[in-house]
């Protein structure tokens, strides 16, 4: 049986993961790439970061994006959520603060989901202190939809 997820169920799926598929348009062609993210429930937005390149160039031109997240247990037991939203690039001081929130948030999700601690905060801390801070952006969620299938 396939059924729709309500908003709260969609938010739970988003909050339990940290890897999704970012969809965007560039030169009238669709692209989908895996991306690490953190869902900030209190702000109802998705925090991401990236180096400068194709994806960022595309997002600066066409700000409408989607992020898809799937939890698959078996072929007949899965949940899938799509967050449609708006790309918003952050400036230096705001970017550094959100990169810190991102790193702590992803670490917490990994600890809860995989029951292991990570020591990668230093990697993000180095990026925060560096003159070459990565591009930090949020997806301001406009719509959340989701489906689930279970036996």
Secondary structure as GFF3:
##gff-version 3
##sequence-region A 1 151
A	DSSP	beta_strand	2	4	.	.	.	ID=ss1
A	DSSP	alpha_helix	7	15	.	.	.	ID=ss2
A	DSSP	beta_strand	19	26	.	.	.	ID=ss3
A	DSSP	beta_strand	29	36	.	.	.	ID=ss4
A	DSSP	beta_strand	38	40	.	.	.	ID=ss5
A	DSSP	beta_strand	45	50	.	.	.	ID=ss6
A	DSSP	alpha_helix	54	61	.	.	.	ID=ss7
A	DSSP	beta_strand	64	74	.	.	.	ID=ss8
A	DSSP	beta_strand	77	89	.	.	.	ID=ss9
A	DSSP	alpha_helix	92	114	.	.	.	ID=ss10
A	DSSP	alpha_helix	121	129	.	.	.	ID=ss11
A	DSSP	beta_strand	135	149	.	.	.	ID=ss12
###
